[in-house]
Amino acid sequence: METLGVGLIGCGNISGIYLRNVPTCQGLEMRAIADARPEAAEAQGRAFDVPAVSVEALLGRDDIDIVVNLTVPDAHAEVIGGALAAGKHVFSEKPLATDLAAARALVTDAEARGLLIGCAPDTFLGAGGRLARRLIDEGRVGRVLSGTAFFMSHGMEHWHPNPEFFFKPGGGPVLDVGPYYIHALVNLLGPVARVRSVTATGFEERLVTADGPHNGDRISVETPTTALAILEFQSGAQVLFAASWDVWKHGHRPLELYGTEGSLQVPDPNFFGGVVVSSERGGDWTDHDSSAMPMGAPNWPADAPRNANYRALGVAELAHSIRAGTPNRASGRLALHALEVMIAIVDGSADDGPVEIATKTDRPDLLPESEAATYFAT
């Protein structure tokens, strides 16, 4: 298998899991990291034994085939564009960009250059997402008619060391956590046709209580922190979507789908494994455990694993597509579609009619278990 070189840009909070996981992907080698703050790159370089270089130097290296972009959302378009101009394939954290026109230009540019863009979330490629998809494709619940998708908590300021950007334009629960749910739903149901939504801001200010240099800081909230939407899919399914950072506690399951023959409970799309639960024609619930499948076994946190956290799966899938000359599933076009859906949710108003979604994407092909088994070293 050809080994592809990886360069990582953005050494913030999320970089650790990528720096841990990428070296365990078969046929990938982490060759350099960079950050606009050299001290951040140097610290992660020492921790993971990877050379820390400038962004310009990383993009100029001939031994780097894939750039992993982990910068803040506002920088995504600039960093992805620079990597494409340097002739690199790119895997980016979500969202693809904070502006729809910029995101569309990136996808067009990559296709013109013959390069691939991958974009998180890649969690739908994990064992829980594959198992739920297989059960739907097998007809266990018939044709999906409706469903619910809930992500609700009380924000990020109690755990993230530098949470200000979450509460500024380009942040908020829809653009930050919504991609996990939108990608999962498109994987299960196909693309979205139209959106109806309302939004609100529950708290005008947030107090940072997480440990670190920003503890005690107050953040002015400049983006909606609660959104309620109806997503209408091209398949005809309608899903109630609720995302909020204004909720202290709730009892909703992350994803439920209701079909002509039964119902399906889908694991938290923020992770890669979990138990899928089905009921046929009102019968008892049946558990379908994904932990024995590739990327299904709990591996995080490292000292007491509770969840399957295989971030970098999308990088491995991108590398497989580069070698095979095939489209990747966690693609730029999927991320572009998800971004348009999320922007429609954030911009929604009770006084307006439904927003038609113009971007086109295919329902991703189901990742075969035989291929999934080749992504990570055993």
Backbone torsions as a table, in degrees:
resi	resn	phi	psi	omega
1	MET	NA	132.1	178.2
2	GLU	-67.0	131.4	176.2
3	THR	-86.8	127.7	178.5
4	LEU	-104.8	138.3	179.7
5	GLY	-86.3	139.6	-178.1
6	VAL	-118.2	134.8	170.6
7	GLY	-119.7	136.0	-175.3
8	LEU	-113.3	129.9	177.0
9	ILE	-117.1	122.3	-178.9
10	GLY	109.0	99.4	-172.6
11	CYS	-108.8	41.4	179.0
12	GLY	-85.1	-153.5	-169.2
13	ASN	-60.8	-36.3	-174.9
14	ILE	-81.9	-13.1	-171.0
15	SER	-66.0	-28.7	-175.5
16	GLY	-58.9	-43.3	-177.3
17	ILE	-68.8	-33.7	175.8
18	TYR	-69.1	-42.4	-179.3
19	LEU	-67.2	-25.6	175.5
20	ARG	-80.8	-39.6	-171.7
21	ASN	-86.6	-37.9	-176.4
22	VAL	-55.5	-43.8	179.6
23	PRO	-63.7	-15.6	177.5
24	THR	-90.8	-4.9	175.7
25	CYS	-78.9	133.4	-179.2
26	GLN	-67.8	130.9	176.1
27	GLY	79.4	16.1	176.1
28	LEU	-124.0	144.5	178.5
29	GLU	-137.8	124.4	177.2
30	MET	-77.7	116.7	-171.0
31	ARG	-110.8	-19.9	178.3
32	ALA	-166.8	154.3	174.5
33	ILE	-133.7	157.0	-177.8
34	ALA	-151.7	159.3	177.2
35	ASP	-156.8	150.2	175.4
36	ALA	-60.6	-23.1	174.1
37	ARG	-102.6	101.6	-176.1
38	PRO	-53.9	-33.9	-178.0
39	GLU	-65.7	-31.1	177.7
40	ALA	-68.8	-43.4	178.3
41	ALA	-65.0	-41.0	-178.9
42	GLU	-65.4	-38.0	179.3
43	ALA	-65.6	-45.5	178.3
44	GLN	-69.9	-32.8	176.1
45	GLY	-60.8	-43.1	177.6
46	ARG	-66.4	-41.2	-176.3
47	ALA	-66.4	-33.4	-174.4
48	PHE	-117.6	8.8	175.2
49	ASP	57.1	52.5	178.7
50	VAL	-128.6	137.8	178.7
51	PRO	-61.6	132.9	174.7
52	ALA	-99.4	126.4	-177.8
53	VAL	-134.3	177.1	174.4
54	SER	-75.8	161.4	177.4
55	VAL	-59.6	-43.0	-179.1
56	GLU	-62.5	-42.4	-179.8
57	ALA	-65.7	-39.6	179.6
58	LEU	-62.1	-46.8	-178.3
59	LEU	-67.1	-23.1	-179.3
60	GLY	-87.3	-3.4	-176.8
61	ARG	-80.0	132.8	179.6
62	ASP	-75.3	-19.0	-176.4
63	ASP	-91.5	9.8	177.1
64	ILE	-110.5	118.9	-178.7
65	ASP	-98.3	-33.3	-175.8
66	ILE	-125.7	129.9	173.0
67	VAL	-102.1	126.7	174.3
68	VAL	-98.6	118.6	-175.0
69	ASN	-101.4	110.0	-179.4
70	LEU	-118.4	26.4	179.4
71	THR	-74.7	174.9	177.5
72	VAL	-68.7	155.1	-173.5
73	PRO	-52.4	-39.5	-177.8
74	ASP	-62.7	-22.0	-178.7
75	ALA	-96.2	-5.2	-173.2
76	HIS	-58.0	-48.7	-175.5
77	ALA	-62.5	-42.7	-178.8
78	GLU	-65.0	-44.4	-177.3
79	VAL	-69.2	-43.6	178.2
80	ILE	-62.0	-44.8	179.7
81	GLY	-60.6	-41.0	177.8
82	GLY	-64.9	-37.9	179.1
83	ALA	-67.7	-41.8	178.0
84	LEU	-63.1	-42.0	179.2
85	ALA	-62.3	-28.5	177.9
86	ALA	-84.7	3.5	177.2
87	GLY	81.7	22.3	-177.6
88	LYS	-103.0	144.1	164.0
89	HIS	-71.0	156.1	-173.8
90	VAL	-134.4	136.9	163.4
91	PHE	-120.4	123.9	-175.1
92	SER	-117.2	147.5	166.2
93	GLU	-65.9	161.8	-177.8
94	LYS	-82.6	158.3	-10.6
95	PRO	-78.3	169.7	-178.8
96	LEU	-58.1	-40.1	174.6
97	ALA	-160.4	172.9	176.4
98	THR	-98.6	-4.7	-179.7
99	ASP	-123.7	129.7	-174.1
100	LEU	-65.4	-40.4	180.0
101	ALA	-63.4	-40.6	178.5
102	ALA	-64.6	-41.4	179.2
103	ALA	-64.3	-42.2	179.2
104	ARG	-62.9	-40.1	179.3
105	ALA	-63.9	-37.3	178.6
106	LEU	-63.6	-45.1	-179.5
107	VAL	-63.8	-42.9	178.6
108	THR	-62.9	-43.1	-179.3
109	ASP	-63.4	-45.0	-179.8
110	ALA	-60.6	-44.7	-179.2
111	GLU	-64.9	-37.7	178.8
112	ALA	-66.1	-32.1	-178.8
113	ARG	-87.4	-5.9	-176.7
114	GLY	72.7	28.4	-180.0
115	LEU	-110.8	157.5	179.3
116	LEU	-104.9	139.4	168.5
117	ILE	-110.6	130.5	168.2
118	GLY	-114.3	151.1	-178.3
119	CYS	-146.4	135.3	172.3
120	ALA	-65.1	157.7	3.2
121	PRO	-77.9	141.4	172.6
122	ASP	-104.2	7.4	-175.3
123	THR	-62.2	-28.2	179.9
124	PHE	-65.1	-16.6	175.8
125	LEU	-84.1	-8.5	178.8
126	GLY	-71.4	177.0	-173.1
127	ALA	-61.7	-42.3	-179.5
128	GLY	-63.4	-42.8	178.7
129	GLY	-66.4	-40.1	179.4
130	ARG	-67.2	-39.2	-179.0
131	LEU	-66.8	-43.7	177.9
132	ALA	-62.0	-42.5	179.1
133	ARG	-61.8	-42.9	-178.7
134	ARG	-63.5	-40.6	180.0
135	LEU	-65.0	-38.5	176.6
136	ILE	-66.5	-45.1	-178.8
137	ASP	-64.5	-28.4	177.6
138	GLU	-78.2	-8.0	178.4
139	GLY	84.4	19.0	-176.6
140	ARG	-59.1	-33.6	-179.6
141	VAL	-114.1	8.0	-179.0
142	GLY	73.2	-151.7	177.9
143	ARG	-80.0	126.6	-178.4
144	VAL	-72.8	126.2	-178.5
145	LEU	-100.4	-38.9	-174.6
146	SER	-157.3	178.8	179.8
147	GLY	-178.7	178.0	177.6
148	THR	-135.6	146.5	177.4
149	ALA	-138.3	118.2	-176.2
150	PHE	-124.6	125.1	163.6
151	PHE	-129.5	113.7	-177.7
152	MET	-143.8	132.4	177.5
153	SER	-155.9	-168.9	178.5
154	HIS	-111.9	38.6	168.4
155	GLY	93.3	-169.0	-170.6
156	MET	-114.5	-14.0	-170.2
157	GLU	-69.3	-12.8	-179.3
158	HIS	-88.8	-9.2	-178.9
159	TRP	-133.4	-29.0	-175.9
160	HIS	-83.9	133.0	-175.2
161	PRO	-70.2	-19.0	-179.4
162	ASN	-143.9	73.6	-167.4
163	PRO	-90.0	5.7	-172.0
164	GLU	-56.7	-42.8	-174.3
165	PHE	-63.9	-21.0	178.8
166	PHE	-64.7	-24.5	-173.4
167	PHE	-108.7	15.2	177.8
168	LYS	-110.9	167.4	177.3
169	PRO	-52.4	134.6	-173.1
170	GLY	95.9	-11.9	176.7
171	GLY	-106.1	-143.9	-177.1
172	GLY	83.8	163.1	-174.7
173	PRO	-65.1	-29.8	-177.4
174	VAL	-68.8	-49.6	-177.4
175	LEU	-78.1	-24.7	-178.5
176	ASP	-86.7	-50.0	-175.9
177	VAL	-103.5	-25.3	-179.9
178	GLY	-53.2	-36.5	-179.6
179	PRO	-55.7	-35.2	179.3
180	TYR	-59.3	-42.0	-176.2
181	TYR	-77.5	-41.5	-179.5
182	ILE	-65.1	-45.7	178.7
183	HIS	-61.5	-43.0	179.7
184	ALA	-62.2	-42.6	-178.0
185	LEU	-69.2	-40.3	177.7
186	VAL	-65.2	-37.3	176.1
187	ASN	-61.1	-37.1	-176.5
188	LEU	-87.5	-35.4	-169.5
189	LEU	-118.3	-14.4	-174.1
190	GLY	95.6	-175.4	-172.2
191	PRO	-70.5	160.1	179.3
192	VAL	-88.2	140.1	179.9
193	ALA	-98.0	-41.1	-177.8
194	ARG	-157.3	162.4	-174.1
195	VAL	-136.1	137.4	167.8
196	ARG	-122.1	136.5	-176.6
197	SER	-157.6	162.0	168.0
198	VAL	-135.4	151.7	-179.3
199	THR	-135.5	163.9	178.1
200	ALA	-156.6	164.4	173.3
201	THR	-119.5	113.8	-174.0
202	GLY	-76.4	-37.7	-177.5
203	PHE	-130.5	128.5	-177.8
204	GLU	-76.3	-17.3	-177.2
205	GLU	-142.6	146.6	178.0
206	ARG	-123.6	139.2	177.6
207	LEU	-102.4	123.7	179.8
208	VAL	-77.5	119.2	178.0
209	THR	-113.0	-2.8	177.6
210	ALA	-67.8	148.7	175.8
211	ASP	-63.2	147.1	177.2
212	GLY	132.1	-177.1	-174.1
213	PRO	-66.3	-17.5	-177.3
214	HIS	-100.5	5.9	177.7
215	ASN	-57.4	128.7	-178.8
216	GLY	93.2	-11.0	177.2
217	ASP	-67.6	151.0	174.8
218	ARG	-111.6	133.9	-175.7
219	ILE	-113.5	126.7	172.3
220	SER	-78.7	126.5	-177.0
221	VAL	-84.2	125.5	-175.4
222	GLU	-124.3	18.1	179.3
223	THR	-146.6	152.2	179.2
224	PRO	-57.9	138.9	180.0
225	THR	-114.3	1.9	170.1
226	THR	-139.5	133.9	176.9
227	ALA	-139.5	134.6	174.5
228	LEU	-122.6	127.5	-173.4
229	ALA	-143.1	154.5	167.1
230	ILE	-110.0	120.6	176.5
231	LEU	-100.3	122.3	176.7
232	GLU	-104.5	122.8	-176.6
233	PHE	-93.7	156.5	178.6
234	GLN	-61.0	-24.8	177.5
235	SER	-70.6	-15.5	-175.2
236	GLY	103.9	-13.9	178.9
237	ALA	-67.9	146.8	176.2
238	GLN	-123.4	129.8	-176.0
239	VAL	-125.7	128.5	172.0
240	LEU	-79.5	121.7	-177.2
241	PHE	-116.2	126.0	178.7
242	ALA	-129.6	124.4	178.1
243	ALA	-131.7	128.1	-176.5
244	SER	-153.9	143.0	167.4
245	TRP	-110.9	25.4	-179.1
246	ASP	-116.0	17.8	-173.2
247	VAL	-118.3	126.6	179.6
248	TRP	-77.5	-36.5	-175.9
249	LYS	-162.7	146.2	177.2
250	HIS	-152.7	173.1	-178.0
251	GLY	-123.9	17.1	-178.3
252	HIS	-80.9	146.1	171.5
253	ARG	-77.9	153.2	-177.2
254	PRO	-59.4	-50.4	-176.2
255	LEU	-141.7	128.7	170.4
256	GLU	-131.7	139.6	178.3
257	LEU	-125.0	139.8	-174.9
258	TYR	-122.3	118.8	-175.1
259	GLY	-117.0	-179.6	-178.7
260	THR	-68.5	-18.6	-177.3
261	GLU	-119.7	-3.5	-178.7
262	GLY	167.6	-166.5	-175.7
263	SER	-132.3	155.5	-176.7
264	LEU	-137.9	130.4	172.2
265	GLN	-105.7	123.8	-173.8
266	VAL	-105.0	138.1	-179.4
267	PRO	-62.7	164.5	178.6
268	ASP	-52.0	116.5	-176.9
269	PRO	-72.8	0.5	174.2
270	ASN	-78.0	-11.0	179.6
271	PHE	-125.6	177.2	-167.7
272	PHE	-104.8	-11.8	-176.3
273	GLY	-122.6	-140.6	177.5
274	GLY	105.6	178.2	-178.3
275	VAL	-107.1	124.8	172.3
276	VAL	-90.1	136.8	-176.1
277	VAL	-123.0	130.3	-178.3
278	SER	-127.0	154.9	172.6
279	SER	-138.2	132.0	179.7
280	GLU	-106.8	120.4	176.6
281	ARG	51.3	44.3	175.6
282	GLY	80.7	5.7	179.4
283	GLY	-73.7	-176.9	-179.4
284	ASP	-62.3	152.5	174.7
285	TRP	-69.9	139.0	178.6
286	THR	-120.5	127.9	179.3
287	ASP	-85.2	139.6	174.5
288	HIS	-126.7	101.3	-173.9
289	ASP	-83.8	131.9	-178.4
290	SER	-100.2	5.2	-170.1
291	SER	-67.0	-21.6	179.0
292	ALA	-88.7	-3.3	-179.3
293	MET	-87.4	158.0	174.7
294	PRO	-55.4	134.1	-176.5
295	MET	61.0	35.4	176.8
296	GLY	-119.7	-22.4	-177.3
297	ALA	-71.7	135.7	176.0
298	PRO	-57.8	133.9	-179.9
299	ASN	-141.4	8.8	-175.8
300	TRP	-147.8	140.0	-4.4
301	PRO	-68.2	157.7	-169.6
302	ALA	-61.1	-34.5	-175.6
303	ASP	-80.2	-21.1	178.9
304	ALA	-154.7	75.4	-171.7
305	PRO	-58.3	128.9	176.5
306	ARG	-123.7	-27.1	-174.5
307	ASN	-128.1	155.5	173.9
308	ALA	-87.6	113.0	-176.8
309	ASN	-126.4	90.1	-177.5
310	TYR	-110.4	41.2	174.7
311	ARG	-55.7	135.9	-167.4
312	ALA	103.5	-5.5	172.8
313	LEU	-56.5	-40.0	178.9
314	GLY	-65.9	-30.2	175.8
315	VAL	-68.8	-42.7	177.8
316	ALA	-63.4	-40.7	179.0
317	GLU	-66.7	-38.5	176.2
318	LEU	-61.8	-45.0	179.7
319	ALA	-61.3	-40.9	177.5
320	HIS	-60.1	-42.2	-179.7
321	SER	-67.5	-37.2	177.1
322	ILE	-60.4	-46.8	-178.5
323	ARG	-66.3	-39.5	-174.5
324	ALA	-85.5	-14.4	-176.7
325	GLY	70.1	33.5	-177.8
326	THR	-120.4	160.0	177.2
327	PRO	-65.8	145.2	174.6
328	ASN	-88.5	155.4	-175.2
329	ARG	-82.6	-45.9	176.0
330	ALA	-81.6	67.9	-163.4
331	SER	-94.8	167.7	173.3
332	GLY	-62.3	-37.1	-179.8
333	ARG	-67.3	-38.6	174.9
334	LEU	-63.1	-44.4	180.0
335	ALA	-65.4	-36.5	177.3
336	LEU	-64.2	-44.2	177.9
337	HIS	-61.5	-46.2	179.7
338	ALA	-61.3	-39.2	179.7
339	LEU	-63.5	-43.2	178.8
340	GLU	-62.3	-39.5	177.6
341	VAL	-62.2	-44.8	-177.3
342	MET	-68.3	-39.5	177.1
343	ILE	-63.6	-39.5	177.0
344	ALA	-61.7	-38.0	177.8
345	ILE	-65.8	-48.7	-176.7
346	VAL	-64.3	-36.7	-177.0
347	ASP	-87.2	2.8	-173.6
348	GLY	-67.7	158.3	179.1
349	SER	-147.1	142.0	179.3
350	ALA	-64.2	-21.1	-177.9
351	ASP	-85.3	-11.6	-177.4
352	ASP	-99.7	160.9	175.3
353	GLY	-81.7	-172.9	179.8
354	PRO	-65.7	148.5	176.8
355	VAL	-97.1	121.2	178.0
356	GLU	-77.8	135.3	-179.9
357	ILE	-93.5	120.3	-172.6
358	ALA	-90.1	-30.5	-175.9
359	THR	-68.8	147.9	-178.3
360	LYS	-113.6	141.5	173.3
361	THR	-151.8	153.4	175.3
362	ASP	-89.8	152.2	169.0
363	ARG	-63.0	125.8	-176.3
364	PRO	-59.1	144.7	173.7
365	ASP	-62.4	143.1	175.7
366	LEU	-63.1	130.4	177.5
367	LEU	-73.3	116.3	-179.7
368	PRO	-65.0	147.2	179.9
369	GLU	-63.2	-34.1	-179.9
370	SER	-64.5	-36.8	177.7
371	GLU	-75.1	-42.6	179.9
372	ALA	-57.2	-34.9	-177.7
373	ALA	-67.9	-15.3	-177.7
374	THR	-93.5	-5.2	-171.1
375	TYR	-76.6	-42.4	-177.9
376	PHE	-112.3	142.6	176.2
377	ALA	-63.7	140.8	-179.8
378	THR	-97.8	NA	NA
